[in-house]
């Protein structure tokens, strides 16, 4: 097992390009802390930087001016950034072609000897999303439409890579002047992955961004991944927990943010709920009771096969009531009114969105995924991405010197969010890990 490399990382570039067309400035030497963020619940990557300037900028008349006024930085400046970690094989994050922009300047503390201020950085697409609306009609595969919305030259017009898991059920909709990020996130609740082949039991997508580009990923596809580059981490005070096992690195700190919150899960209908679906075409309604065990019989299984369920007395009775108007006869496929009318006549009971089969289990899947939430800190590793799977071992509480891994908590975890933090003294990566079950299987001996 290698030793943690928490030494300061190398910030190679931090070049600010003034909006007035003036000379760009590399202020990498003035950065005292850099935080880079990814999250599967966030449509955009972000960065925050603490800048401490004690030297100022020297101009033609030998006057020393602070960075804020000397560059100047007022908001909207393009920033080119590049930094690396201290792993045995260094991983570099480079934002040159796809640069960041200054979104906000805060807590500026000017002084006669030095000035300290914070920069919040965002992507071009983050700002373009505020200036763009989705207005036209879209038919067909949800995954294809997400890519089209992101690539549209009159919309976000992103040049970044897009990784979208192909969907199997078509869905027709109109943008209704909503923002692109909102529409893509909303479509995720209606997506069913083609890869799993579980048409009635695998709905639910996340739309987010990582260093590699935009992701439109199925929950089931994410959970079925193999661990990223066989990443295996261990948290223990005994470094010889198992000499035969090759771990990637040590977990430096652990904080269990959430175990099973029974009351919250019950109130959200995670274990059992009842839905009432109104069909105004037939002037009828359908009642569907749904519970976690039924959900699994449909094909939805937690991240691990062995699950520690809560007592039946808390899962049998519905704890959440929901209702929805079915959209029979709405948005029929076709490029012309006659074609749409023919589609409707051929199948009057055609549902644009099969809510009785998909809506409830989608809600339950999102709630179930965050059942267990753990925060860990490791030595800086910039190869990790939000949405990756890693394996972790946590020791049993025992008096034995050679502690064994806890069978309940060891195993695969999904990285829900991460933060790479660089300071002049050290480099850390903070990970928020989630999964939906105990009693995990693992490939670690």
Phi, psi and omega in degrees: 000127182285159178277146180298133177260088183256017179294161179303139178276170183261106173274100187284322183219142166207078188260125180257128179255112182298147180286342181274007178083008180287185184289134178288154182229134175265112184250026181303324181290346181262359183275125179256345174200135177230127177239127179244132189236141168224149181203135180290350175260006182245133180283355185210145172281153181220169179210143174233141187225138173255124182245129176238114185247118178247350183257332183072186179246137181261125181250184188305322183271016178063021175275137179265124182233142179295164184297317184302315182270334184282324183289312346271167176245115183233353184116134181095356180292140175282139183231126176260127188227145175207130179209157184230161176264191182241029175292166180305318170253109188296140175250129183247133172256119184238123178242076182255297177291315177261078187278169175265171177225147178288116181266323184204144174244128185220162175052036177295129183232078183288149177211174181285334181255330181202166175222142180235134177207162181250139174242125171261124184250146180222173180269166177298320182294328178299319179282321180296330179299329180284344183253004189235146175229145176268117189242332189269177179272143178233136177237159171095209185297135178297317182299320178295322181289325176298314178298318180297318180298320181287328183272342186309125182293336177270000180243236182291326177053045182283145176258000182286158177294146178235120178252103183240121174291127184298134178265156187254333183258125178290154178212126180258137182203165174243139185297328178056036175061029176268159182288150184303315181298321179297314182297316181295321177293317179297320179295333179299330180286348182249359184276139174237123187289138177288330186295322185282333181074012181256079187300323185262009190210015184225027182290153176122118179232158168248140173243118184205176180234141171234184177301330183279352180129195181278145181235132170236090195242136175290141177302313182296321179295320177299315183288337181270005178293156167278154178306138183300117178049033182056040179292125180225126185236151181225141176243114181194151174276349179255105185296341180260043180304323176197099186295337182283343183267134178260105177268151177293316183188176180267149169274124185275332183206145179227137174220117179280103182287319182210126167262215178278116175265094189298314183297317180294318179296320178295316182294331180274356180075027182296325184265325181202138178208168179230133181238142178243118183249121181265130176248097182283346176289317180260000184052054182217175177215160180230135178252131178230123174266136185226136174223169188298320181294320177296322179301319181287327177296332178288347179122350178279116176241148178296180182299330180238157187284323181268121187240137175268098182280156172282164182303147183302329183298340179260358183242348185280318183272134178301133181248359178217135179248132180225156177216153183206143175270121180291146185257044175299132176084000181261148176050050178294150182291150179144145181272347180229161177303322180294319179295321178293322178295321179295318178301316181292319180294323180293329182212081182299335181268014179297129179251124178297325178224116184280075186301317181303328181270331192250320190298311187293314183289336173294313179300315180296324182293317178298315181295318184293326186299327183263024180301315182242126184226121184229135177256130176229159175235132178231169173299146185309122178224100187275007175275346182281150179226151170299135183097353176281159173254134172229164177251139181227145173242131175238135188284156171291153172278103186209160179272353180293146180292314179269091184285141179263154179297144177288119185292337182282323188252348179289159174126205186276141175226147175265131177283108179279323178205159178214157174221121171267123182242128179240130173227170178297343183260330187201173178221122181232158169238121177261131183238135168258116185253140180226156168196171191248012185200164170259189177055052186280150170271155179209158177271355180284136180290000000 
